[in-house]
Amino acid sequence: MWRLSRWSRGGSVAAAVPVPQSSCCWLLILLIIGQTVYAAASIIESSRLESTATQPQTIAPSSEHRVQQQQQHQQEFGNASSTTSDYRTAFAAAASTTTSTTTTTSSTAILSSSGEQHALTLARPPRGGRFKRQEEEEEIDRCRLFVEGSPNKNELYSPEYPNLYPKNINCTRVITAPKGQIIRLDFRNSFNIEAKEECKFDFLEIRDGQYGFSQLIGKFCGTDFPPEITSKERYLWLHFHSDDTIEYTGFSAVYEFLDRNRESPSTDLNCTIEKDGFEGFINSTDVPADIREQVIRDKIPLDCIWRIQVKDNWKIFLKFLTFQLSKPNDCETNFLDIFPEQTVMPLRVKNFCGSAGESITTESNILHMRFYAEQSAITSTFAILYTAFRDRGSGSCASDEYDCEDATCISQELMCNERDNCKFRWDEEKCKTETNGQSEHVVIIIIVFGLILGGMVITFIVNCIRKIIRDQKIIREHIRESKESKLDEMGRNSKARSRENISSYFTWLSHRGG
């Protein structure tokens, strides 16, 4: 731009003087920097979207897959189901329920050579082979009198009653009363089970509830009739066990349903949460709000069961993400119990009541987790990731599976889902490497782009400075020239006035002399 300069000594001189606008340079620099930041952000965002697009989004099998799985499961148990329409028994897998009874059977031996109870296996081994299925069907037949009894008469018997009960047998059933009623169980006619201190060999175990960890009512053997038993709620859990030596005639019993006392609050929460799929989460927040309200209102303990079932012949891996009990190390007030297919205490896989949880692997496709908390500990929190996996053995993983490189396979859908489904996290390591490689490329691009931009900015700044210096020189030169021309003009004016003065003086002298 140009502006008019004025000088005031002895007159004025107008001149067009160039004046640079340096602020324009800084505006251009800021504009270039802004464009650079926007371009870099766009590159990073596009890279992130590309990497995200390659990750699977499904965390559970589709509904069609689940239907197929259920159909296969039903076909497998079809031959083993009872012909009685009131009961459906699936050995060591499915509970049988009618208006009066719910029955389950067990297939895992819990007796050691010394006679003391403990778990030989965590659960029933995977089904397979005609011989194994035949064994299961034979076990069901041997337990039929105990599991089914005579439902029309509300009677139950020891296996093969009134004959001697078989050796090496484990039979389990749950008697279920209608809602609002309880159960009264009375033993009649005979009771003859091998007698031993603490009933170590043969016994009938009864618990007040629907699970093998419910409150123990008693463990009975010998020839003395057990007392009349009345449940607190609508379930009674019964388990009959015999060892491999002596057999006796067993027992017979009759049960009836009575209306429960309405004055006392019900402790039957019916808190059972079902889970399936290739992976999923078990959270303390899964407990329904109405159950928590009932627990607080009636001042009863919170007692919930999670049941996880995956594909047949697969297993389950549990990984704790968070675990914080309200009262750690108080194992009577709050705890987590892990059970296999059968919820009997001798088969309990793990008990957590401290301040940390460790990873667990089960040996069957069904897992039960129990969360128990007294009133003072219902704020306990936990989050667990479960993953279905298959033992690869000496073979290889299928095309739709991912090899965890530890002789196990998981679903291909679980790869690169930002969750560690493999025990050693190999399903996410490759993804991290690819992501890191992409990040390195992005960093290199940004560095090169920054160097180019930096060179451009430096060049631009240098040019601006040079232009400012050149303009300043032009201004100073113009000022000098203006001053010189002013001095020349003043000199010329002075000479002219001197000549005029001399001429006037001589004219005055001539007039005076004449």
C-alpha positions in Angstrom: 0.0 0.0 0.0 1.0 3.6 -0.4 0.5 6.6 1.8 1.1 10.4 1.4 4.0 11.8 3.4 4.1 15.5 4.4 7.2 17.5 5.5 6.5 20.9 7.0 9.8 22.9 7.0 9.4 25.7 4.6 6.7 24.1 2.6 5.4 20.7 1.9 6.3 17.9 -0.4 3.9 15.2 -1.3 5.3 11.7 -2.1 3.9 8.2 -2.5 5.6 6.0 0.1 5.2 2.2 0.1 4.3 0.8 3.5 4.2 -3.1 4.0 1.4 -4.8 6.0 3.4 -7.4 8.0 0.2 -8.7 9.7 -0.8 -10.3 6.5 2.3 -12.6 6.7 1.2 -13.8 10.1 -2.3 -14.5 9.0 -1.1 -16.6 6.1 1.2 -18.5 8.5 -1.7 -19.3 10.9 -3.8 -20.4 7.9 -1.2 -22.8 6.7 -0.7 -24.3 10.2 -4.4 -24.8 10.6 -4.7 -26.6 7.3 -1.8 -28.8 8.3 -3.4 -29.8 11.6 -6.7 -30.6 9.9 -5.0 -32.7 7.2 -3.0 -34.7 9.9 -6.2 -35.3 11.9 -8.0 -36.5 8.8 -5.2 -39.0 8.0 -5.3 -40.4 11.6 -9.1 -40.7 11.6 -9.1 -42.5 8.2 -6.5 -45.0 9.5 -8.5 -45.6 12.6 -11.7 -46.2 10.7 -9.9 -48.6 8.3 -8.6 -50.7 11.3 -12.0 -50.7 13.0 -13.7 -51.9 9.8 -11.6 -55.0 9.8 -12.7 -56.0 13.4 -15.6 -58.4 13.9 -18.5 -56.9 15.7 -20.5 -60.0 16.7 -19.8 -61.3 20.2 -22.4 -64.1 20.2 -23.6 -66.6 17.7 -26.6 -65.7 15.6 -30.1 -66.8 16.5 -30.0 -69.3 13.7 -26.8 -70.8 15.1 -28.4 -71.0 18.5 -31.5 -72.8 17.1 -29.2 -75.4 15.4 -27.3 -75.8 18.6 -30.5 -76.4 20.6 -31.7 -78.9 18.1 -28.5 -80.8 18.2 -28.7 -80.8 22.0 -32.2 -82.1 22.0 -31.4 -84.8 19.5 -28.5 -85.9 21.6 -30.7 -86.3 24.7 -33.7 -87.6 22.8 -32.8 -91.3 23.3 -32.0 -90.7 27.0 -35.3 -89.0 27.8 -37.9 -90.7 29.9 -41.1 -91.9 28.3 -43.0 -90.6 31.2 -44.7 -87.3 30.1 -44.4 -85.7 33.5 -40.6 -86.0 33.6 -37.7 -85.3 31.3 -34.3 -86.5 32.6 -31.0 -85.8 30.9 -28.2 -87.4 32.9 -25.9 -84.8 34.5 -27.2 -82.0 32.2 -30.9 -81.1 32.3 -33.2 -80.6 35.3 -36.6 -82.3 35.1 -39.6 -80.2 36.2 -43.3 -81.0 36.8 -45.9 -79.4 39.0 -44.5 -81.4 41.9 -40.9 -82.4 41.2 -37.8 -81.2 39.4 -35.2 -84.0 38.8 -31.6 -84.1 37.9 -29.1 -86.9 37.7 -25.4 -87.0 38.2 -22.7 -88.9 36.4 -19.5 -87.9 38.2 -18.0 -90.1 40.9 -17.3 -88.3 44.1 -15.8 -91.1 46.2 -12.1 -91.7 46.6 -10.4 -95.0 47.5 -10.3 -93.9 51.2 -14.1 -93.3 51.2 -14.0 -89.5 51.7 -15.8 -87.3 49.3 -14.0 -85.2 46.9 -14.2 -84.3 43.2 -12.4 -86.8 40.9 -13.3 -84.6 38.0 -14.7 -81.1 37.7 -17.6 -82.3 35.7 -19.0 -85.0 33.5 -16.6 -85.6 30.6 -17.8 -84.7 27.1 -20.3 -87.0 25.6 -19.3 -89.2 22.8 -19.5 -92.8 21.6 -22.2 -95.4 21.7 -20.7 -97.1 24.8 -20.7 -94.0 26.9 -24.2 -93.2 25.9 -25.3 -96.7 26.8 -23.7 -96.3 30.2 -25.6 -93.0 30.7 -28.9 -94.7 29.8 -28.2 -97.5 32.2 -27.5 -95.1 34.9 -30.8 -93.3 34.2 -32.6 -96.6 34.4 -31.0 -97.5 37.7 -32.0 -94.1 39.2 -35.5 -94.1 37.8 -37.3 -95.1 41.0 -35.4 -92.4 42.9 -35.8 -89.7 40.3 -39.3 -90.4 39.2 -40.8 -92.5 42.0 -44.6 -92.5 41.9 -45.7 -89.0 41.1 -49.3 -89.8 41.4 -48.8 -90.9 45.0 -46.1 -88.4 45.7 -43.7 -91.2 46.7 -40.0 -91.8 46.1 -37.8 -94.8 46.6 -34.1 -95.7 46.7 -32.9 -97.2 43.4 -34.4 -100.6 42.6 -36.5 -100.6 45.8 -37.6 -102.9 47.4 -34.5 -104.9 46.1 -31.0 -104.0 47.1 -29.8 -100.7 45.7 -27.0 -100.9 43.2 -23.3 -100.3 43.8 -21.5 -97.2 42.6 -24.5 -95.0 41.9 -25.2 -91.3 42.2 -28.8 -90.1 41.8 -30.0 -86.6 42.3 -33.5 -85.0 42.2 -35.2 -81.8 43.2 -38.7 -81.9 44.6 -40.6 -78.7 43.6 -43.8 -77.5 45.2 -46.2 -75.1 43.5 -45.6 -71.4 44.2 -46.7 -70.3 47.7 -46.3 -73.8 49.1 -43.6 -75.8 50.9 -42.7 -79.5 51.1 -43.1 -82.0 54.0 -41.1 -85.2 53.5 -41.8 -88.4 55.6 -39.9 -91.7 55.5 -42.1 -94.8 55.9 -42.0 -98.6 55.7 -38.2 -99.0 55.8 -34.9 -97.2 55.9 -31.8 -99.3 55.6 -28.6 -97.7 54.2 -25.0 -98.9 55.0 -24.1 -97.4 58.4 -20.8 -95.7 58.9 -19.5 -92.8 60.9 -20.4 -89.5 59.2 -22.1 -91.7 56.5 -18.9 -91.9 54.5 -19.9 -94.8 52.3 -23.6 -94.9 51.4 -25.9 -92.0 52.3 -29.0 -89.9 51.5 -28.2 -86.2 51.5 -31.1 -83.6 51.8 -30.8 -79.9 51.3 -33.3 -77.1 51.8 -33.3 -75.6 48.3 -32.9 -76.5 44.7 -29.1 -76.7 44.5 -26.4 -79.0 45.9 -25.0 -76.0 47.9 -28.3 -75.1 49.5 -28.5 -75.3 53.3 -27.9 -78.8 54.5 -30.7 -80.5 56.4 -29.0 -83.8 57.0 -27.0 -86.7 55.7 -28.6 -90.0 56.6 -27.6 -93.6 56.8 -28.1 -96.7 59.0 -31.5 -98.0 60.0 -32.9 -95.1 62.0 -35.7 -93.3 60.2 -34.9 -89.6 59.5 -37.2 -87.1 61.2 -40.0 -85.6 59.3 -38.5 -82.9 57.1 -40.2 -79.6 56.2 -38.7 -77.2 53.7 -38.6 -73.4 54.2 -39.4 -72.7 50.6 -40.7 -74.7 47.6 -37.6 -76.9 46.9 -35.9 -79.9 48.4 -32.7 -81.2 46.9 -32.0 -84.9 47.4 -28.9 -86.9 46.5 -28.4 -90.7 47.0 -24.9 -92.2 46.8 -23.6 -95.7 47.2 -20.0 -97.0 47.1 -18.6 -100.2 45.4 -19.0 -102.7 48.3 -22.1 -103.4 50.4 -25.7 -103.0 49.3 -28.9 -102.6 51.4 -32.6 -102.4 50.8 -32.8 -98.6 51.0 -35.9 -96.6 51.8 -39.3 -95.3 50.8 -40.7 -91.9 51.5 -43.8 -89.8 50.8 -44.0 -86.0 50.4 -46.9 -83.5 50.4 -47.3 -79.8 49.7 -48.4 -77.4 52.3 -49.3 -73.7 52.2 -46.3 -71.6 53.5 -46.6 -69.2 56.4 -47.5 -65.8 54.8 -46.3 -63.9 57.8 -42.6 -64.6 57.3 -40.9 -63.1 54.2 -40.1 -65.5 51.3 -36.4 -66.2 50.7 -37.1 -67.7 47.3 -35.6 -65.1 45.0 -35.6 -67.2 41.9 -32.5 -65.4 40.8 -31.2 -67.5 37.9 -29.4 -65.8 34.9 -28.8 -67.7 31.7 -25.8 -67.0 29.4 -24.6 -68.6 26.2 -22.7 -67.8 23.0 -19.0 -67.9 22.2 -18.3 -65.1 24.8 -20.0 -62.9 27.2 -19.9 -61.0 30.4 -21.0 -61.9 33.9 -21.6 -58.7 35.9 -23.0 -58.0 39.4 -25.3 -55.5 37.5 -27.0 -58.6 35.9 -29.1 -59.0 39.0 -32.6 -57.6 38.3 -33.6 -54.4 40.2 -36.7 -56.0 41.6 -34.7 -58.8 43.2 -32.3 -56.2 44.8 -35.4 -54.3 46.1 -36.8 -57.5 47.6 -33.5 -58.3 49.3 -33.4 -54.9 50.9 -37.1 -54.8 51.7 -37.2 -58.3 53.3 -33.7 -58.0 54.8 -32.7 -61.4 53.3 -29.4 -62.4 51.7 -28.8 -62.0 47.9 -28.3 -65.4 46.4 -28.1 -65.6 42.6 -27.0 -68.2 40.0 -25.4 -67.7 36.6 -25.7 -70.6 34.3 -23.4 -70.6 31.2 -23.8 -73.2 28.5 -21.7 -73.3 25.3 -21.4 -75.8 22.4 -21.2 -79.5 23.3 -17.6 -80.8 23.7 -16.4 -77.2 24.3 -15.1 -75.8 27.5 -15.3 -72.4 29.3 -12.6 -70.0 30.3 -13.3 -67.3 32.9 -11.2 -64.2 33.2 -11.9 -61.7 36.0 -11.9 -58.1 34.9 -12.9 -56.6 38.2 -13.6 -58.1 41.6 -14.4 -56.1 44.7 -16.3 -57.6 47.6 -17.8 -55.3 50.2 -16.3 -57.5 52.9 -13.2 -59.2 51.5 -11.9 -62.3 53.4 -15.3 -62.7 55.1 -16.2 -65.9 53.5 -19.5 -66.3 55.3 -20.8 -62.8 54.4 -20.0 -62.6 50.7 -18.4 -64.9 48.1 -18.4 -66.3 44.6 -18.6 -70.1 44.0 -17.8 -71.7 40.7 -19.4 -75.1 39.9 -19.4 -77.4 36.9 -22.5 -79.0 35.5 -23.5 -80.3 38.9 -23.9 -77.8 41.8 -22.8 -80.2 44.5 -20.2 -79.0 47.1 -17.7 -81.8 46.5 -17.5 -80.7 42.8 -17.0 -77.0 43.6 -14.3 -75.8 41.3 -13.3 -72.6 43.2 -14.4 -70.3 46.0 -13.6 -66.6 45.8 -14.0 -64.5 49.0 -10.8 -62.5 49.1 -9.7 -59.4 47.3 -8.7 -60.9 43.9 -10.1 -63.3 41.4 -8.0 -65.7 39.2 -8.8 -67.2 35.8 -10.7 -70.5 35.8 -11.0 -73.2 33.2 -13.8 -75.7 33.4 -13.9 -79.2 31.9 -17.5 -79.2 30.6 -19.7 -77.0 28.4 -21.9 -76.0 31.4 -20.8 -73.8 34.3 -22.6 -72.4 37.3 -21.5 -69.4 39.3 -23.1 -68.5 42.6 -23.0 -65.0 44.1 -24.0 -64.8 47.8 -24.0 -61.6 49.8 -25.6 -60.7 53.2 -27.3 -57.4 53.6 -24.1 -55.7 54.6 -22.3 -56.8 51.4 -24.9 -56.4 48.6 -22.8 -53.6 47.1 -20.1 -56.0 46.1 -19.2 -55.7 42.4 -17.5 -57.9 39.8 -17.1 -58.3 36.1 -16.0 -61.5 34.4 -15.4 -62.3 30.7 -16.2 -65.9 29.7 -15.0 -67.5 26.5 -16.0 -70.8 24.9 -13.0 -72.8 23.6 -12.2 -76.2 22.2 -9.2 -78.4 23.0 -7.3 -78.8 19.7 -5.3 -81.8 20.8 -3.0 -83.1 18.1 -5.3 -81.8 15.4 -5.8 -78.3 14.0 -8.4 -75.6 14.4 -11.3 -75.4 11.9 -11.6 -72.7 9.2 -14.0 -70.7 11.3 -11.8 -71.0 14.4 -8.7 -69.2 15.7 -5.7 -71.1 17.0 -4.7 -69.6 20.4 -1.3 -71.4 20.1 -1.8 -73.2 23.4 -3.6 -76.3 21.9 -7.0 -74.6 22.1 -9.3 -73.0 19.5 -11.8 -70.2 19.9 -14.3 -68.8 17.4 -12.9 -66.7 14.6 -15.4 -64.1 15.5 -13.5 -63.3 18.7 -10.3 -62.2 16.9 -9.4 -58.5 17.2 -12.4 -57.6 19.3 -10.3 -55.7 21.9 -11.0 -58.5 24.5 -8.5 -61.1 25.5 -10.3 -64.4 24.7 -7.1 -66.5 24.4 -5.4 -67.3 27.7 -2.2 -65.7 26.5 -3.9 -62.9 24.5 -2.7 -64.0 21.1 -6.1 -63.2 19.5 -5.3 -59.5 20.1 -1.5 -59.3 19.7 -1.5 -59.5 15.9 -4.1 -56.7 15.8 -1.9 -54.6 18.0 1.1 -55.2 15.7 -1.0 -54.1 12.7 -2.3 -51.1 14.5 1.2 -50.1 15.6 2.4 -50.5 12.0 -0.4 -48.3 10.8 0.5 -45.8 13.5 4.1 -45.8 12.5 3.2 -45.1 8.9 0.9 -42.2 10.0 3.8 -40.8 12.1 6.2 -41.0 9.2 3.7 -39.3 6.9 3.1 -36.5 9.5 6.9 -36.0 10.0 7.5 -35.7 6.3 4.5 -33.5 5.8 5.7 -31.4 8.8 9.2 -31.0 7.4 7.8 -29.9 4.0 5.5 -27.5 5.7 8.2 -26.3 8.1 10.4 -25.5 5.1 7.6 -23.7 3.4 6.9 -21.6 6.5 10.6 -20.8 7.0 10.9 -19.8 3.3 7.8 -17.7 3.6 9.1 -16.0 6.8 12.5 -15.3 5.2 10.8 -13.8 2.2 8.6 -11.6 4.4 11.6 -10.4 6.3 13.5 -9.7 3.1 10.6 -7.8 1.7 10.3 -5.7 4.9 14.0 -4.9 4.8 13.8 -4.0 1.1 10.7 -1.8 1.8 12.5 -0.1 4.6 15.5 0.7 2.3 13.1 2.0 -0.3 11.4 4.2 2.3 14.8 5.6 3.6 16.0 6.2 0.1 12.9 8.0 -0.8 13.1 10.1 2.3 16.7 11.0 1.5 15.8 11.9 -2.1 12.9 14.0 -0.8 15.2 15.9 1.6 17.8 16.5 -1.1 15.3 17.8 -3.5 13.9 20.0 -0.8 17.4 21.4 0.0 18.0 22.0 -3.7 14.8 23.9 -4.0 15.6 25.9 -0.9 19.0 26.7 -2.4 17.6 27.8 -5.7 15.0 29.9 -3.9 17.8 31.5 -1.7 19.9 32.4 -4.8 17.0 33.9 -6.5 16.1 36.0 -3.5 19.8 37.1 -3.2 19.9 38.2 -6.9 16.6 40.1 -6.3 18.0 41.7 -3.2 21.3 42.8 -5.1 19.3 44.1 -8.0 17.1 46.0 -5.7 20.1 47.5 -3.9 21.7 48.7 -7.1 18.5 50.1 -8.2 18.2 52.0 -4.9 21.8 53.3 -5.3 21.2 54.5 -8.8 18.1 56.4 -7.8 19.9 58.0 -4.9 22.9 59.1 -7.0 20.8 60.6 -9.7 
